[in-house]
Amino acid sequence: MLVSLNRFKQFLDIKLDNILQDDLLNFILNQSTKIIENICNQNLIESNQTIYIEPTANKNYIILNFKETPIEIITSFKKDKCGENCSEWTEFNICEIIKLNSIYKIIGTNFTTDSYYKFNITQGFEIGDVPYDLQQICLKVATYIYRSQRGGQGGGTVGINSKSESSSQGLTYSASYTSEDEFYKMIKNELIKYTIVSC
């Protein structure tokens, strides 16, 4: 989850020792995180995954597009498209990883068009390292869902329910939304820096 249960409860002005709604709140936080990851077209919470690359030109680097999220390459492999080794993945070492703005550049000896490449990576934020702005967006979405599921309108004022957060961290979410579409359009705009645009 992008936001902890306790933080969400504080945001909603629910006492931390009140556990009656904890299952619902955890469900909403998980749902909110999935919604945001779907909008961004990438995992935001740290997870293991495998990336397959087929170079379109012979170069000494490969670009991985993970906007604003950290990655670590665990292992890397290559497989020839034809010849003796066309059915086997063989491990190879990369030289370094360079972060350039919102992309990662993997530097190797040579990435060729006659081979496939596979990277086992860890990608996304650790729970304690989620950026503040991303946590705030998740709180907005979660609060919207919470109000909708309690029988009220999800729209209207979204946010400022926690006295401690609104006073100490300056949360000033007071915009009104006439529809669910308008609300999520606003959320998409706020997530642009984390969003990978599909071609």
Backbone hydrogen bonds in HBPLUS format (Angstrom, degrees):
<---DONOR---> <-ACCEPTOR-->    atom                        ^
c    i                          cat <-CA-CA->   ^        H-A-AA   ^      H-
h    n   atom  resd res      DA  || num        DHA   H-A  angle D-A-AA Bond
n    s   type  num  typ     dist DA aas  dist angle  dist       angle   num
A0008-PHE N   A0004-SER O   3.13 MM   4  6.41 159.6  2.18 150.1 155.4     1
A0009-LYS N   A0005-LEU O   2.93 MM   4  6.20 158.4  1.98 153.6 159.9     2
A0010-GLN N   A0006-ASN O   2.95 MM   4  6.18 157.1  2.01 148.0 153.8     3
A0011-PHE N   A0007-ARG O   2.94 MM   4  6.14 152.5  2.01 144.2 152.3     4
A0012-LEU N   A0008-PHE O   2.95 MM   4  6.24 142.3  2.09 145.0 154.9     5
A0014-ILE N   A0009-LYS O   2.76 MM   5  4.93 176.9  1.76 153.0 152.1     6
A0013-ASP N   A0010-GLN O   3.05 MM   3  4.84 152.9  2.12  97.1 105.3     7
A0018-ASN N   A0015-LYS O   3.02 MM   3  5.35 159.9  2.06 111.2 117.2     8
A0022-ASP N   A0019-ILE O   3.21 MM   3  5.12 165.8  2.23 106.0 110.3     9
A0025-LEU N   A0021-GLN O   2.85 MM   4  6.06 166.7  1.87 164.4 168.9    10
A0026-ASN N   A0022-ASP O   2.86 MM   4  6.01 161.2  1.90 152.8 157.3    11
A0027-PHE N   A0023-ASP O   3.00 MM   4  6.17 156.5  2.06 144.2 150.9    12
A0028-ILE N   A0024-LEU O   2.91 MM   4  6.20 158.3  1.96 151.9 157.7    13
A0029-LEU N   A0025-LEU O   2.93 MM   4  6.17 156.7  1.99 148.3 154.5    14
A0030-ASN N   A0026-ASN O   2.96 MM   4  6.19 159.7  2.00 149.7 154.9    15
A0031-GLN N   A0027-PHE O   2.88 MM   4  6.09 158.5  1.93 149.1 155.8    16
A0032-SER N   A0028-ILE O   2.80 MM   4  5.97 156.8  1.86 149.0 155.4    17
A0033-THR N   A0029-LEU O   2.96 MM   4  6.13 158.2  2.01 145.5 151.1    18
A0034-LYS N   A0030-ASN O   3.03 MM   4  6.27 159.0  2.07 148.2 153.4    19
A0035-ILE N   A0031-GLN O   2.96 MM   4  6.20 157.0  2.01 148.5 155.0    20
A0036-ILE N   A0032-SER O   3.00 MM   4  6.22 163.5  2.03 151.3 155.1    21
A0037-GLU N   A0033-THR O   2.89 MM   4  6.13 158.9  1.94 149.7 156.0    22
A0038-ASN N   A0034-LYS O   2.88 MM   4  6.03 153.7  1.95 147.6 154.7    23
A0039-ILE N   A0035-ILE O   3.00 MM   4  6.29 152.5  2.08 146.3 153.8    24
A0040-CYS N   A0036-ILE O   2.96 MM   4  6.18 153.4  2.03 146.2 153.7    25
A0041-ASN N   A0037-GLU O   2.88 MM   4  5.90 117.8  2.27 137.9 152.9    26
A0042-GLN N   A0037-GLU O   3.36 MM   5  5.61 152.2  2.44 146.5 151.6    27
A0196-ILE N   A0040-CYS O   2.94 MM 156  5.79 170.8  1.95 138.6 138.8    28
A0125-PHE N   A0044-LEU O   2.66 MM  81  5.90 166.4  1.67 150.6 146.7    29
A0046-GLU N   A0125-PHE O   2.86 MM  79  4.90 158.1  1.91 134.5 129.1    30
A0047-SER N   A0123-GLN O   2.95 MM  76  5.63 144.8  2.08 139.6 148.4    31
A0123-GLN N   A0047-SER O   2.94 MM  76  5.63 165.3  1.97 161.5 162.5    32
A0049-GLN N   A0121-ILE O   2.97 MM  72  5.57 159.3  2.01 154.9 159.8    33
A0121-ILE N   A0049-GLN O   2.88 MM  72  5.57 167.3  1.89 171.2 173.5    34
A0051-ILE N   A0119-PHE O   2.85 MM  68  5.14 164.9  1.87 149.7 153.9    35
A0119-PHE N   A0051-ILE O   2.85 MM  68  5.14 159.5  1.89 148.9 155.9    36
A0053-ILE N   A0117-TYR O   2.76 MM  64  5.05 164.7  1.78 151.4 154.6    37
A0117-TYR N   A0053-ILE O   2.88 MM  64  5.05 156.3  1.94 155.5 158.9    38
A0059-LYS N   A0111-PHE O   3.00 MM  52  5.39 153.1  2.08 154.8 158.1    39
A0111-PHE N   A0059-LYS O   2.62 MM  52  5.39 172.7  1.63 169.8 172.5    40
A0108-GLY N   A0060-ASN O   2.88 MM  48  5.30 170.4  1.89 141.1 144.4    41
A0062-ILE N   A0106-ILE O   2.94 MM  44  5.14 143.1  2.08 134.9 146.7    42
A0106-ILE N   A0062-ILE O   2.80 MM  44  5.14 171.2  1.80 164.3 162.9    43
A0064-LEU N   A0104-TYR O   2.82 MM  40  5.09 167.5  1.83 153.1 157.2    44
A0104-TYR N   A0064-LEU O   2.82 MM  40  5.09 168.5  1.83 159.4 162.6    45
A0124-GLY N   A0070-PRO O   2.92 MM  54  5.46 160.2  1.96 162.7 167.0    46
A0072-GLU N   A0122-THR O   2.80 MM  50  5.16 140.9  1.95 148.2 158.5    47
A0122-THR N   A0072-GLU O   2.81 MM  50  5.16 157.4  1.86 150.3 158.2    48
A0074-ILE N   A0120-ASN O   2.73 MM  46  5.51 154.3  1.80 154.4 163.3    49
A0075-THR N   A0120-ASN O   3.34 MM  45  5.27 154.2  2.42 132.5 139.6    50
A0120-ASN N   A0075-THR O   2.92 MM  45  5.27 165.4  1.94 151.9 156.8    51
A0092-PHE N   A0076-SER O   3.05 MM  16  5.91 160.0  2.09 136.7 140.4    52
A0077-PHE N   A0118-LYS O   2.77 MM  41  5.05 157.6  1.82 153.1 158.6    53
A0118-LYS N   A0077-PHE O   2.90 MM  41  5.05 165.0  1.92 138.2 140.6    54
A0078-LYS N   A0090-THR O   2.87 MM  12  5.46 150.9  1.96 144.0 151.9    55
A0090-THR N   A0078-LYS O   2.86 MM  12  5.46 169.1  1.88 159.1 160.0    56
A0079-LYS N   A0116-TYR O   2.92 MM  37  5.15 149.3  2.01 142.1 145.4    57
A0116-TYR N   A0079-LYS O   2.72 MM  37  5.15 163.6  1.75 154.1 158.1    58
A0081-LYS N   A0114-ASP O   2.92 MM  33  5.56 163.8  1.95 147.6 142.9    59
A0086-CYS N   A0083-GLY O   3.43 MM   3  5.59 160.7  2.47 116.1 114.3    60
A0088-GLU N   A0085-ASN O   3.28 MM   3  5.33 162.7  2.31 106.6 111.8    61
A0095-CYS N   A0107-ILE O   2.75 MM  12  5.42 147.3  1.85 146.6 155.5    62
A0096-GLU N   A0107-ILE O   3.42 MM  11  5.32 155.3  2.48 129.7 134.2    63
A0107-ILE N   A0096-GLU O   2.88 MM  11  5.32 167.5  1.89 163.6 166.2    64
A0098-ILE N   A0105-LYS O   2.88 MM   7  5.05 164.7  1.91 143.6 148.7    65
A0105-LYS N   A0098-ILE O   2.72 MM   7  5.05 168.0  1.73 155.3 159.7    66
A0100-LEU N   A0103-ILE O   2.84 MM   3  5.35 158.8  1.88 151.2 157.8    67
A0103-ILE N   A0100-LEU O   2.97 MM   3  5.35 172.1  1.98 132.9 135.0    68
A0115-SER N   A0112-THR O   3.38 MM   3  5.85 151.9  2.46 115.8 115.8    69
A0129-ASP N   A0126-GLU O   2.86 MM   3  5.25 158.2  1.91 117.8 125.2    70
A0134-LEU N   A0131-PRO O   3.11 MM   3  5.38 122.0  2.46 103.2 117.3    71
A0135-GLN N   A0131-PRO O   3.05 MM   4  6.41 153.2  2.12 153.0 161.3    72
A0136-GLN N   A0132-TYR O   2.98 MM   4  6.27 155.4  2.04 152.3 159.0    73
A0137-ILE N   A0133-ASP O   3.11 MM   4  6.36 153.1  2.18 142.8 149.1    74
A0138-CYS N   A0134-LEU O   3.04 MM   4  6.26 159.0  2.09 145.3 151.1    75
A0139-LEU N   A0135-GLN O   2.92 MM   4  6.21 151.5  2.00 148.1 156.1    76
A0140-LYS N   A0136-GLN O   3.05 MM   4  6.34 149.5  2.14 143.0 150.9    77
A0141-VAL N   A0137-ILE O   3.04 MM   4  6.39 164.9  2.06 155.3 157.7    78
A0142-ALA N   A0138-CYS O   2.85 MM   4  6.00 167.4  1.87 153.6 157.7    79
A0143-THR N   A0139-LEU O   2.92 MM   4  5.91 157.9  1.97 143.2 149.3    80
A0144-TYR N   A0140-LYS O   2.98 MM   4  6.16 156.1  2.03 147.8 154.6    81
A0145-ILE N   A0141-VAL O   2.98 MM   4  6.28 161.2  2.02 153.1 157.3    82
A0146-TYR N   A0142-ALA O   2.85 MM   4  6.00 160.8  1.88 148.7 154.8    83
A0147-ARG N   A0143-THR O   2.99 MM   4  6.15 164.3  2.02 150.5 153.5    84
A0148-SER N   A0144-TYR O   3.10 MM   4  6.30 153.0  2.18 142.0 149.8    85
A0149-GLN N   A0145-ILE O   2.89 MM   4  6.13 158.5  1.94 156.3 161.4    86
A0150-ARG N   A0146-TYR O   3.14 MM   4  6.30 126.6  2.44 138.8 151.8    87
A0152-GLY N   A0147-ARG O   3.12 MM   5  5.50 137.1  2.32 176.5 164.0    88
A0151-GLY N   A0148-SER O   3.19 MM   3  5.53 154.7  2.25 110.9 113.4    89
A0166-SER N   A0162-SER O   2.92 MM   4  5.97 163.9  1.94 152.1 157.5    90
A0167-SER N   A0163-LYS O   3.01 MM   4  5.97 149.9  2.10 144.2 151.0    91
A0168-SER N   A0164-SER O   2.97 MM   4  5.89 162.9  2.00 143.8 149.5    92
A0169-GLN N   A0165-GLU O   2.91 MM   4  5.22 151.7  1.99 133.0 140.8    93
A0183-PHE N   A0179-SER O   3.11 MM   4  6.42 154.0  2.18 143.8 150.8    94
A0184-TYR N   A0180-GLU O   3.01 MM   4  6.30 169.1  2.02 159.5 160.2    95
A0185-LYS N   A0181-ASP O   2.93 MM   4  6.04 140.8  2.08 142.2 153.3    96
A0186-MET N   A0182-GLU O   3.11 MM   4  6.33 152.6  2.19 143.3 149.3    97
A0187-ILE N   A0183-PHE O   3.04 MM   4  6.43 151.2  2.13 143.9 152.5    98
A0188-LYS N   A0184-TYR O   2.92 MM   4  6.08 158.2  1.97 142.6 147.7    99
A0189-ASN N   A0185-LYS O   3.12 MM   4  6.37 152.8  2.19 143.2 150.1   100
A0190-GLU N   A0186-MET O   3.09 MM   4  6.41 148.3  2.19 144.9 153.3   101
A0191-LEU N   A0187-ILE O   3.07 MM   4  6.31 127.7  2.35 141.7 155.7   102
A0191-LEU N   A0188-LYS O   3.18 MM   3  5.11 137.8  2.37  94.2 106.1   103
A0192-ILE N   A0189-ASN O   3.48 MM   3  5.48 168.4  2.50 104.9 106.3   104
A0194-TYR N   A0191-LEU O   2.91 MM   3  5.47 148.4  2.01 118.5 128.1   105
A0195-THR N   A0192-ILE O   3.10 MM   3  5.05 158.1  2.15 105.5 112.4   106
